[in-house]
Structures are given as structure tokens and as C-alpha cells.
Amino acid sequence: MNLKILLPSRVFAEKSGVSRIVSETHAGSFGLLPHRRDCVAALAPGILVYETEADGEVFVAVDGGVLVKTGPDVLVSVRRAMGGVNLGQLRQAVEKEFLALDEREQNVRSVLAKLETGFLRRFATFQHD
């Protein structure tokens, strides 16, 4: 298989000769072998594992995204990714950075929703006056 991991600003990794891929979805682990049917999966923040003959097993921490398999090509599009060899450190990085960022994003969205509500309320009273 040919694997390409895409970030919003660049290509994180591009590998050919991938023999298997394992990723995490909200429903659990999801595995791909070369002759699997085409598919699409929504990825949860976690560890993506791929294996090549040259590199062996490679671990990549990914934020939520989408995996698309079409024929021999597998595209993984995620917001953030980081590579490493130590699985324990990558797991900690996911929990520390990705999930903490998600909490901050939720807080920012909450504040923006309150600002929008306040603006709409003032706008409605302005129109009635």
C-alpha cells in the first residue's frame, strides 16, 4: 500500500510498500491490509501504526481526522501529527497535547458562542427601539 499522512499545511509522511496499517476510531482499533476493500474511517486522537519492510513498525500520534483507502492508496488527513519510536511517550504526548488542545478549543468555542448570543440579543433590542 501507499500511505500519505496529510496535515493542513504540509505532507507529514509519504511511504510506499506499507504492509499493514492500524489506526484508532471512536469505535475502536481499525486495521488495513493491502487487499482490503476501499473504505473511509473517522479517526480519533490516538496512535496510528504502519509497517514497512524497510522501517519495520512505525508509530505516529495523530489528532482526529479521516482515513480514506482507495485501491492501494491510503490517505490520512489529520490536524496534527508527531512521530516517534517510543510508544509510551507518544501515548503521553497524545493525552497531554492533543486532548488539552481539544479542551482549549471547546472553551474558545463556548466563549465565541456567548459573544454571538450577546451580539444577537443586543441587535434584536436595537431593531425594536
C-alpha positions as CSV (number, residue, x, y, z in Angstrom):
1,M,0.0,0.0,0.0
2,N,1.0,3.6,-0.4
3,L,0.4,5.7,2.7
4,K,0.3,9.5,2.8
5,I,-0.3,11.4,6.0
6,L,-1.5,14.9,5.3
7,L,-1.6,17.9,7.7
8,P,-3.4,21.2,6.9
9,S,-0.1,22.9,5.9
10,R,2.1,20.1,4.6
11,V,2.6,16.4,3.9
12,F,3.8,14.8,7.2
13,A,4.8,11.4,5.7
14,E,4.7,9.5,2.4
15,K,5.5,5.8,2.4
16,S,5.2,3.1,-0.2
17,G,5.4,-0.7,0.4
18,V,3.3,-0.5,3.5
19,S,2.2,-4.0,4.6
20,R,-0.4,-3.0,7.3
21,I,-1.9,0.0,9.0
22,V,-3.7,0.1,12.3
23,S,-5.5,3.3,13.5
24,E,-8.0,4.2,16.2
25,T,-11.6,5.2,15.6
26,H,-14.2,6.2,18.1
27,A,-15.5,2.6,17.8
28,G,-12.0,1.0,18.5
29,S,-9.0,-0.1,16.5
30,F,-9.2,-0.3,12.7
31,G,-6.8,-2.4,10.7
32,L,-6.0,-2.3,7.0
33,L,-4.2,-4.9,4.9
34,P,-3.3,-4.5,1.2
35,H,-6.3,-6.3,-0.3
36,R,-9.0,-4.8,2.0
37,R,-11.9,-3.2,0.2
38,D,-12.0,0.6,-0.2
39,C,-13.2,2.4,2.8
40,V,-13.4,5.7,4.8
41,A,-13.0,6.0,8.6
42,A,-13.2,8.9,11.0
43,L,-10.1,8.8,13.2
44,A,-10.0,9.5,16.9
45,P,-6.9,11.1,18.5
46,G,-4.5,8.2,19.1
47,I,-1.7,6.2,17.7
48,L,-1.5,5.2,14.0
49,V,0.8,2.2,13.3
50,Y,2.1,1.3,9.9
51,E,4.7,-1.3,8.9
52,T,7.1,-1.4,6.0
53,E,9.8,-3.9,5.2
54,A,12.5,-1.1,5.4
55,D,11.3,0.7,8.5
56,G,9.6,-2.0,10.5
57,E,6.8,-0.9,12.7
58,V,6.4,2.9,12.9
59,F,4.2,4.8,15.4
60,V,2.6,8.2,14.7
61,A,0.5,10.1,17.1
62,V,-2.4,11.7,15.2
63,D,-5.2,14.1,16.2
64,G,-8.7,13.4,14.9
65,G,-9.0,13.2,11.2
66,V,-10.1,11.0,8.3
67,L,-8.6,7.9,6.7
68,V,-9.5,7.1,3.0
69,K,-8.4,3.9,1.3
70,T,-8.9,3.6,-2.5
71,G,-7.1,0.8,-4.2
72,P,-3.5,0.6,-3.0
73,D,-3.5,4.3,-1.8
74,V,-4.3,5.2,1.8
75,L,-4.7,9.0,2.6
76,V,-4.8,10.0,6.3
77,S,-5.8,13.7,6.8
78,V,-5.3,14.9,10.4
79,R,-5.0,18.3,12.2
80,R,-1.7,17.4,14.0
81,A,0.8,14.5,14.0
82,M,4.0,13.7,15.7
83,G,6.3,10.7,15.1
84,G,8.4,8.7,17.5
85,V,9.8,5.3,18.3
86,N,8.7,5.1,21.9
87,L,5.1,4.1,22.1
88,G,4.7,5.1,25.7
89,Q,6.0,8.6,25.1
90,L,3.7,9.1,22.1
91,R,0.7,8.0,24.1
92,Q,1.6,10.5,26.8
93,A,2.0,13.2,24.1
94,V,-1.4,12.5,22.7
95,E,-3.1,12.7,26.1
96,K,-1.1,15.8,27.1
97,E,-1.1,17.9,24.0
98,F,-3.9,16.8,21.7
99,L,-6.6,16.3,24.3
100,A,-5.6,19.5,26.2
101,L,-5.9,21.4,22.9
102,D,-9.3,20.0,22.4
103,E,-10.4,21.3,25.8
104,R,-9.0,24.8,25.0
105,E,-10.8,24.7,21.6
106,Q,-14.0,23.8,23.4
107,N,-13.5,26.7,25.8
108,V,-12.9,29.1,22.9
109,R,-16.0,27.9,21.1
110,S,-18.0,28.4,24.3
111,V,-16.8,31.9,24.7
112,L,-17.5,32.7,21.0
113,A,-21.0,31.2,21.3
114,K,-21.6,33.5,24.3
115,L,-20.3,36.5,22.4
116,E,-22.5,35.7,19.4
117,T,-25.6,35.3,21.6
118,G,-24.9,38.6,23.3
119,F,-24.4,40.3,19.9
120,L,-27.7,38.9,18.6
121,R,-29.5,39.9,21.7
122,R,-28.3,43.5,21.5
123,F,-29.0,43.6,17.8
124,A,-32.6,42.4,18.4
125,T,-33.2,45.1,21.0
126,F,-31.6,47.7,18.7
127,Q,-34.1,46.8,16.0
128,H,-37.1,47.0,18.3
129,D,-36.1,50.5,19.5
